[in-house]
Structures are given as C-alpha cells and as structure tokens.
C-alpha cells in the first residue's frame, strides 16, 4: 500500500483560520501541533483542527465563552500522541498526554477560562465509543463533533474521513471499501448517529451522506481517491476535482 500524502497545505489554511478566532494564536497552535504525528493518516493535527473549527460554529446563544473555549481546547488536544492504531490503546495515551499538555499549555501561555470538568469529560468520551451510555451534554457534543468530519458534504466526507479511517482500521482499502461494515454498524447502532440536536442542525446532510457512500461506491470514486492519496491538495482543490470527475 502506498503511503498517504499528508495534507499539510490544508492544515496551514486551518491554522491560519483558527488563529483569527481570538481564542488562540498562531504560535499556540504550532505548540500543540508538536504533539501530533504527520505519519498518522487520520488521528493527526488536521483532524484536531477540523474538530476545533466545528466547535467555533456552535451557537453562542446556547454556549458561553467558557464552554466554547473549554470544548475548543479539548478538540485541539484530544488525539495528541496518537500513533494511528488501536493496538496499544492509543486513545488512552492521548488522554493522558492531553491532560498533561493542557496544563503545561495553560501555564506557558497564561491561558485562562478553561473548565477542566468540561475538558476531562469531553476528551474521555472521544475515547469511549459506547455513545448510547453517554449522558454528559459536553461529552455528547464533542463525541459528535469528533466524528462530524465523516458527515459533512459528500466531497468533505471523502477528503477528511473516509480513506484515512480505512487505513487506521487495519483493513486493506479495496476490501474495506467493498465491506463498508463500519458505516453500516454506525447506522444500525443509532439511526440518528448524532445524539446532540444542535449537532444534527449543524450537519443536516450527515445521514444522507452516509447512505450515499454505502450505496454509490464506483470506479469513478476510486479514481478520485487515487488523486487524493497521492497529492498534497487542499480541500478546495479536491472539491473542484471531485465535481469535474464525478
């Protein structure tokens, strides 16, 4: 299997965008980036940035600044140190690293307005996947946002989530594409997939995109995948290629 090309150009765009949020600086984001491994196909800094971007889309009328900032920091740190497999309980290692480095980060940058009860519960539930037993509203929210990159528009679904997840599940890509068991399982567990109503409103097409993926796989999408895998392209470049070739 060919090595996937890390999408560093898209990562740079997200770093620039988030540094304009007034919640974090460019320097601080680069500090957090050091905790992530670019060789990890999915649980890398690009994924963390994307989850953090969705936190910023939460309605401010529903969440105050401490809640937003705590969830934002949780998103940025939640997969720190992930090596791309589950064999060594990577996400538990990430959990330990996240708590340690968030405290260091807070002290280094005098970063205030973090509620650690929100941070702890939120990150814990990106590790424990039994979503049906999750009762904490912040934990439910970040757990939803952690998988939200799978249920945006269909091109975003392919760019941010589909193929890297297949690699990290230790499946041969062609076999995994034909099987599709991961997405079928999610739909069987919970037809709504997202448990938070606000998340459902942010991603109104999530269920449709999942069904589309399960039912429309074809050689044209495989051709698009080859382009995605071998080039350090931004999402916009991928979207343009997608609509021209499908």
C-alpha positions as CSV (number, residue, x, y, z in Angstrom):
1,X,0.0,0.0,0.0
2,X,1.3,3.4,-0.9
3,X,2.0,5.9,1.8
4,X,-0.7,8.6,2.1
5,X,0.5,12.2,1.5
6,X,-0.2,14.4,4.5
7,X,-2.4,17.3,3.6
8,X,-0.1,20.0,5.1
9,X,-1.4,22.8,2.9
10,X,-4.9,22.3,4.2
11,X,-3.6,22.1,7.7
12,X,-1.9,25.5,7.2
13,X,-5.1,27.0,6.0
14,X,-6.9,25.8,9.1
15,X,-4.2,27.1,11.4
16,X,-4.4,30.5,9.8
17,X,-8.2,30.5,10.1
18,X,-8.3,29.4,13.7
19,X,-5.6,31.9,14.7
20,X,-8.1,34.6,13.7
21,X,-10.7,33.3,16.2
22,X,-9.4,35.3,19.1
23,X,-9.4,32.1,21.2
24,X,-5.9,31.1,20.2
25,X,-2.8,32.4,18.5
26,X,-0.7,31.1,15.6
27,X,2.2,30.4,18.0
28,X,0.0,28.5,20.4
29,X,-1.4,26.3,17.5
30,X,2.1,25.4,16.4
31,X,2.9,24.5,20.0
32,X,0.0,22.0,20.0
33,X,0.9,20.7,16.6
34,X,4.2,19.3,18.0
35,X,2.1,16.7,19.9
36,X,0.8,15.2,16.7
37,X,2.4,12.8,14.2
38,X,2.0,13.6,10.5
39,X,2.5,10.0,9.6
40,X,-0.8,9.1,11.2
41,X,-3.4,9.0,8.4
42,X,-6.5,10.1,10.4
43,X,-5.9,11.0,14.1
44,X,-3.5,13.8,13.2
45,X,-3.4,17.6,13.7
46,X,-5.5,18.2,10.6
47,X,-8.3,16.2,12.2
48,X,-7.9,18.0,15.5
49,X,-8.1,21.4,13.8
50,X,-11.2,20.4,11.9
51,X,-13.0,19.3,15.1
52,X,-11.9,22.6,16.7
53,X,-13.3,24.5,13.7
54,X,-16.7,22.9,14.3
55,X,-16.6,24.0,18.0
56,X,-16.5,27.6,16.7
57,X,-19.7,27.0,14.8
58,X,-21.7,26.2,17.9
59,X,-24.4,28.9,18.5
60,X,-23.1,31.5,21.0
61,X,-26.7,31.8,22.3
62,X,-26.6,28.2,23.6
63,X,-23.0,28.2,24.9
64,X,-21.0,30.8,26.9
65,X,-17.3,31.7,26.3
66,X,-16.0,29.3,29.0
67,X,-17.9,26.4,27.5
68,X,-16.8,27.2,23.9
69,X,-13.2,27.7,24.9
70,X,-13.1,24.5,27.0
71,X,-14.5,22.5,24.1
72,X,-12.2,24.2,21.7
73,X,-9.1,23.3,23.7
74,X,-10.5,19.7,24.2
75,X,-10.8,19.4,20.4
76,X,-7.3,20.6,19.7
77,X,-5.7,18.2,22.3
78,X,-8.0,15.2,22.1
79,X,-5.8,12.9,19.9
80,X,-2.4,14.1,21.0
81,X,0.3,11.5,20.6
82,X,-1.9,9.1,18.6
83,X,0.2,6.7,16.5
84,X,-2.6,5.6,14.2
85,X,-3.6,2.2,15.7
86,X,-5.7,1.0,18.5
87,X,-3.5,-1.9,19.4
88,X,-1.6,-0.1,22.0
89,X,-4.6,1.8,23.4
90,X,-3.5,4.9,21.6
91,X,-6.5,7.0,22.6
92,X,-5.8,6.3,26.3
93,X,-2.3,7.5,25.7
94,X,-3.7,10.6,24.1
95,X,-6.0,11.1,27.1
96,X,-3.0,11.2,29.4
97,X,-1.0,13.4,27.1
98,X,-3.9,15.8,26.6
99,X,-4.3,16.5,30.4
100,X,-0.6,16.9,30.9
101,X,0.0,19.2,28.0
102,X,-3.2,21.3,28.5
103,X,-2.0,22.2,32.0
104,X,1.5,23.0,30.6
105,X,-0.1,25.0,27.8
106,X,-2.2,26.9,30.2
107,X,0.8,27.8,32.4
108,X,3.1,28.6,29.5
109,X,0.7,31.0,27.8
110,X,-1.3,32.1,30.8
111,X,-4.3,30.6,29.0
112,X,-7.4,31.2,31.2
113,X,-11.1,30.4,31.0
114,X,-10.8,26.6,30.8
115,X,-13.3,24.5,32.8
116,X,-11.4,21.3,33.4
117,X,-14.5,19.3,34.2
118,X,-15.7,20.0,30.7
119,X,-12.3,19.2,29.2
120,X,-12.0,15.9,31.1
121,X,-15.5,14.6,30.3
122,X,-15.3,15.7,26.7
123,X,-12.0,14.0,25.9
124,X,-12.8,10.9,27.8
125,X,-15.9,10.4,25.6
126,X,-13.9,10.7,22.4
127,X,-12.1,7.5,23.7
128,X,-15.1,5.6,25.0
129,X,-17.2,4.9,21.9
130,X,-20.3,3.5,23.6
131,X,-22.3,6.6,22.7
132,X,-25.6,5.2,24.0
133,X,-24.4,5.4,27.6
134,X,-23.1,9.0,27.3
135,X,-25.1,11.3,29.4
136,X,-22.9,14.4,29.9
137,X,-24.0,17.2,27.4
138,X,-20.5,18.4,26.8
139,X,-19.2,14.9,26.3
140,X,-22.0,14.1,23.9
141,X,-21.3,17.3,22.0
142,X,-17.5,16.7,21.5
143,X,-18.1,13.0,20.7
144,X,-20.5,14.2,17.9
145,X,-18.0,16.7,16.6
146,X,-15.2,14.2,16.7
147,X,-16.9,12.1,14.0
148,X,-18.5,15.1,12.3
149,X,-15.8,15.1,9.6
150,X,-17.5,11.9,8.3
151,X,-20.9,13.6,7.8
152,X,-20.3,17.0,6.1
153,X,-20.9,17.4,2.4
154,X,-20.1,14.3,0.4
155,X,-16.8,15.6,-1.0
156,X,-15.8,16.7,2.5
157,X,-16.7,13.2,3.7
158,X,-14.3,11.7,1.2
159,X,-11.5,14.3,1.8
160,X,-11.4,14.4,5.6
161,X,-12.5,11.0,6.8
162,X,-13.2,8.1,4.5
163,X,-9.9,6.7,3.3
164,X,-7.7,7.5,6.3
165,X,-10.2,5.8,8.6
166,X,-9.9,2.7,6.4
167,X,-6.2,2.7,6.8
168,X,-6.3,3.0,10.6
169,X,-8.8,0.2,10.9
170,X,-6.0,-2.0,9.6
171,X,-8.1,-3.0,6.6
172,X,-6.9,-3.4,3.0
173,X,-8.5,-0.4,1.4
174,X,-10.2,-2.2,-1.5
175,X,-11.6,-4.9,0.8
176,X,-12.8,-2.3,3.3
177,X,-14.5,-0.3,0.5
178,X,-16.5,-3.3,-0.5
179,X,-17.4,-4.2,3.0
180,X,-18.5,-0.8,4.4
181,X,-19.2,-2.5,7.7
182,X,-18.1,0.4,9.8
183,X,-20.7,2.8,8.4
184,X,-23.4,0.2,8.4
185,X,-22.7,-0.6,12.0
186,X,-23.0,3.1,12.9
187,X,-26.3,3.4,11.2
188,X,-27.5,0.2,12.9
189,X,-26.4,1.4,16.4
190,X,-28.2,4.7,16.1
191,X,-30.2,5.8,13.0
192,X,-29.6,9.4,14.0
193,X,-25.8,8.9,14.7
194,X,-25.5,12.3,16.3
195,X,-27.0,12.5,19.8
196,X,-27.0,16.2,20.2
197,X,-29.8,18.2,18.5
198,X,-27.5,21.1,17.8
199,X,-25.0,18.8,16.1
200,X,-27.8,17.5,13.9
201,X,-28.7,21.0,12.9
202,X,-25.1,21.9,12.0
203,X,-24.8,18.7,9.9
204,X,-28.2,18.3,8.2
205,X,-26.9,16.0,5.5
206,X,-25.0,13.6,7.6
207,X,-27.4,10.6,7.3
208,X,-27.9,11.2,3.6
209,X,-24.1,11.3,3.0
210,X,-23.6,8.1,4.9
211,X,-26.3,6.3,2.8
212,X,-24.9,7.8,-0.4
213,X,-21.4,6.4,0.5
214,X,-22.8,3.0,1.2
215,X,-24.9,2.8,-2.0
216,X,-22.9,4.7,-4.6
217,X,-19.3,3.4,-4.5
218,X,-17.9,3.1,-8.0
219,X,-14.7,3.2,-10.1
220,X,-15.1,7.0,-10.5
221,X,-14.7,7.5,-6.8
222,X,-11.7,5.2,-6.8
223,X,-10.1,7.4,-9.3
224,X,-10.8,10.4,-7.1
225,X,-9.3,8.5,-4.2
226,X,-6.1,8.0,-6.1
227,X,-5.8,11.7,-6.8
228,X,-6.5,12.4,-3.1
229,X,-4.0,9.9,-1.8
230,X,-1.0,11.0,-4.0
231,X,-1.2,14.8,-3.8
232,X,-0.9,17.3,-1.1
233,X,-4.1,19.1,-2.1
234,X,-6.3,21.5,-0.2
235,X,-9.9,20.7,0.3
236,X,-11.0,23.3,-2.3
237,X,-8.7,21.6,-4.9
238,X,-10.1,18.3,-4.1
239,X,-13.7,19.5,-4.3
240,X,-13.0,21.0,-7.7
241,X,-11.5,17.8,-8.9
242,X,-14.4,15.8,-7.4
243,X,-17.1,17.8,-9.3
244,X,-15.2,17.7,-12.5
245,X,-14.7,13.9,-12.5
246,X,-17.9,12.5,-10.9
